[in-house]
Amino acid sequence: MSDCLAEGDKCVICKGPVLYKYNAMPNWDIKGPLCGKCYSQKIYEHYPGEHVRVNLDKE
């Protein structure tokens, strides 16, 4: 399965376009692709606290 945008892919939460396909964690009980904004929100909801991005040198 490709992580790139497939024509017609929409986020299952906000219905916005999915530029990069994020998959929900199994315990979230969400089926379908998530956009980056909704994925980040779910990460924060299920794993509260400060989240520090790693590998910033690869951007």
Summary of the structure (lengths in Angstrom):
residues: 59
radius of gyration: 12.4
end to end distance: 23.2
largest distance: 34.8
contacts: 116
relative contact order: 0.19
helix: 29%
strand: 14%
